[in-house]
Amino acid sequence: QVRLQESGGGLAQPGGSLRLSCAASGMTFGLQFMGWYRQVPGHQREFVARISRGGNANYADSLKGRFTVSRDSTNVYLQMDNLRPEDTAVYYCHAVKRDITYWGQGAQVTVSL
């Protein structure tokens, strides 16, 4: 019922910034949570950040102070600052509605010289 489409991924230098966007379409009413996970090949998908309809945001401890998540009713954003090579991953948008989690197709973020 919900489709998620990420944009804004790409290449950044260490210390640089990127802003990811995710647009929800379809039956987008009542998205309780929206946020981001990331995954490196061979590793588990890792929680990055999430935000509720009321604007309450949570972050992975290692990312606090560098990443900022925000949203409106149908879009979620991830501002990534002071990027590090270890931030290189595929970043997946997610949304929760009626106890179902929806996933985007992923956006590649590469941090290197």
C-alpha positions as CSV (number, residue, x, y, z in Angstrom):
1,Q,0.0,0.0,0.0
2,V,3.0,2.3,0.5
3,R,5.9,2.8,-1.8
4,L,9.0,4.6,-0.7
5,Q,11.5,6.2,-3.1
6,E,14.9,7.5,-1.9
7,S,17.0,10.2,-3.6
8,G,20.1,12.2,-2.8
9,G,22.6,9.5,-2.4
10,G,26.0,9.7,-4.0
11,L,29.7,10.3,-3.3
12,A,31.0,12.6,-0.6
13,Q,34.4,13.3,0.8
14,P,35.3,12.6,4.4
15,G,34.0,15.5,6.4
16,G,31.4,16.4,3.8
17,S,27.7,16.3,3.8
18,L,24.8,14.7,2.0
19,R,21.0,15.0,2.4
20,L,18.9,12.0,1.7
21,S,15.2,12.3,0.8
22,C,12.4,9.7,0.8
23,A,9.0,10.3,-0.7
24,A,6.1,8.0,0.2
25,S,3.3,7.3,-2.2
26,G,0.2,5.2,-2.3
27,M,-1.8,4.8,0.8
28,T,0.3,7.2,2.9
29,F,-2.2,8.2,5.6
30,G,-1.2,7.3,9.1
31,L,2.5,6.7,8.8
32,Q,3.4,6.4,12.4
33,F,7.1,6.3,12.0
34,M,9.5,7.1,9.2
35,G,13.2,6.8,9.2
36,W,16.4,5.2,7.9
37,Y,18.5,2.1,8.1
38,R,21.7,1.3,6.4
39,Q,23.4,-1.9,5.3
40,V,26.9,-2.9,4.3
41,P,27.3,-6.1,2.2
42,G,27.8,-9.0,4.5
43,H,26.5,-7.2,7.6
44,Q,23.1,-6.8,9.2
45,R,20.9,-3.9,8.4
46,E,21.6,-1.2,10.9
47,F,19.3,1.3,12.5
48,V,20.2,4.9,11.7
49,A,17.3,7.1,12.8
50,R,13.5,7.3,13.0
51,I,10.9,10.0,13.7
52,S,7.3,9.8,14.8
53,R,4.3,11.7,13.6
54,G,4.7,13.9,16.7
55,G,8.3,14.7,15.8
56,N,10.1,12.6,18.3
57,A,13.4,11.5,16.8
58,N,15.7,8.7,17.8
59,Y,19.2,8.0,16.6
60,A,21.8,5.3,16.7
61,D,24.2,6.4,19.5
62,S,27.2,6.4,17.2
63,L,25.5,8.9,14.9
64,K,24.2,11.4,17.3
65,G,25.5,14.9,16.6
66,R,26.2,14.1,12.9
67,F,22.9,13.0,11.4
68,T,19.6,14.7,11.7
69,V,16.2,13.2,10.7
70,S,13.1,15.2,9.8
71,R,9.8,14.6,8.2
72,D,6.4,15.8,7.1
73,S,3.3,13.6,6.5
74,T,4.7,11.9,3.4
75,N,8.5,12.6,3.3
76,V,11.4,11.9,5.5
77,Y,14.9,13.4,5.2
78,L,18.3,12.5,6.6
79,Q,20.9,15.3,6.8
80,M,24.3,13.7,7.1
81,D,27.2,15.9,8.2
82,N,30.8,15.2,9.0
83,L,30.7,12.0,7.0
84,R,33.2,9.3,7.6
85,P,34.3,6.4,5.3
86,E,32.5,4.0,7.7
87,D,29.3,5.7,6.8
88,T,29.5,4.1,3.3
89,A,26.5,1.9,2.9
90,V,23.2,1.5,1.2
91,Y,20.7,3.6,3.0
92,Y,17.1,2.4,3.1
93,C,14.1,4.5,3.8
94,H,11.4,2.9,6.0
95,A,7.9,3.7,7.2
96,V,5.6,2.0,9.6
97,K,1.8,1.8,9.3
98,R,-0.5,-0.5,11.2
99,D,2.5,-2.6,12.4
100,I,3.8,-3.1,8.9
101,T,7.2,-1.8,7.9
102,Y,7.7,-0.6,4.3
103,W,11.1,-0.3,2.7
104,G,12.5,1.7,-0.1
105,Q,14.9,0.3,-2.7
106,G,18.0,1.8,-1.2
107,A,20.3,4.6,-2.0
108,Q,24.1,4.2,-2.2
109,V,26.2,6.5,-0.1
110,T,29.9,6.4,-0.6
111,V,32.4,8.4,1.5
112,S,35.9,8.4,0.2
113,L,38.6,10.5,-1.3
